Amino acid sequence: MKETLKILLSHVSVRQFTDKKISKDDEMLIVSTAQRSSTSSNRQAYSIIGIRNKQKKEKLAKLSGGQQHVVDSSLFLVFCADLYRLEQINKKKKYETHSGYTELFIIATVDAALVAERALITAQTLGMGGVMVGGIRNNPEEVGQLLKLPNLVYPVMGMSLGYPLKESKLKPRLDINAIYHREEYSDVEYPKYISEYDKTIQELGHLKGREQLVEKYPKFDGLYSWSEHTARRHAEIVRPHMKSYLQSKGFMKD
Ligand SMILES: Cc1cc2nc3c(=O)[nH]c(=O)nc-3n(C[C@H](O)[C@H](O)[C@H](O)COP(=O)(O)O)c2cc1C
């Protein structure tokens, strides 16, 4: 199999790192390959902030919900949606701007996500490992202050990168037919795919000891697997502050 395919098919998030540092050359290789990502209308509506400073990583780890791998990473990257640079161009030319429209928010967010995925693939190709960090949006205001993010720039996700301490177990996915629909969308087989996946995850013990919100579901006595775990998480409101935060940063009109 081609090397690239092997790397793509063996993706696994890595949260424990050795002390080995990522070289400056490899750091720039990660960023420059990421920069070759497709970008909507070549707007390049994103920025990446690279952090090696220990104190800063400690603060970011705390702001991301106490994620130790942020501190332990050799390099922590923050991928931001960025409409600020584009707004500056328009201001200089005295043209109108419409940054508060949802579509521009989507464009900038998708740009940042595409770049992030490529950065991770490059790191994996170079023998490193890493994990994306949505936890960076737990306290986006404080993260923004720490990183001096201007208006119209928000952190979409972080990424801890380093050399893996140990081999991590591959996490299986749903049956491919659950996510790939030919010609039209179909949910007919969802119950089958979900119960099969629950069995797989159960057998591999991926969620052992990771039961969510046990006190909220005292009567539950079924199989605790992916669907139960995910349903419990999906029943919670995630980061309710994001809408007002994005409004305050100029991304959403109302
Ligand atoms: C946008 C995004 C945000 C994520 N945020 C976190 C995070 O804050 N902390 C963490 O440990 N993992 C995070 N992850 C990693 C996922 O938990 C992980 O990809 C998923 O469980 C599948 O496991 P795998 O990547 O090992 O296959 C995030 C993944 C994505 C795509």
The ligand as an ORCA input file, in Angstrom:
! r2SCAN-3c Opt
* xyz 0 1
  C     -12.529     19.158     16.213
  C     -12.035     18.119     17.181
  C     -11.849     18.460     18.500
  C     -11.344     17.529     19.400
  N     -11.123     17.910     20.688
  C     -10.525     17.063     21.547
  C     -10.176     17.500     22.853
  O     -10.422     18.643     23.261
  N      -9.533     16.600     23.650
  C      -9.218     15.335     23.249
  O      -8.631     14.594     24.027
  N      -9.557     14.890     22.014
  C     -10.188     15.732     21.154
  N     -10.483     15.318     19.874
  C     -10.086     13.969     19.437
  C     -11.281     13.038     19.339
  O     -11.733     12.698     20.618
  C     -10.861     11.800     18.542
  O     -10.497     12.173     17.252
  C     -11.982     10.760     18.467
  O     -12.292     10.258     19.738
  C     -11.598      9.596     17.569
  O     -10.431      8.977     18.064
  P      -9.124      8.834     17.146
  O      -8.772     10.211     16.647
  O      -8.058      8.284     18.048
  O      -9.472      7.908     16.050
  C     -11.034     16.216     18.971
  C     -11.243     15.876     17.634
  C     -11.740     16.806     16.750
  C     -11.937     16.424     15.307
*
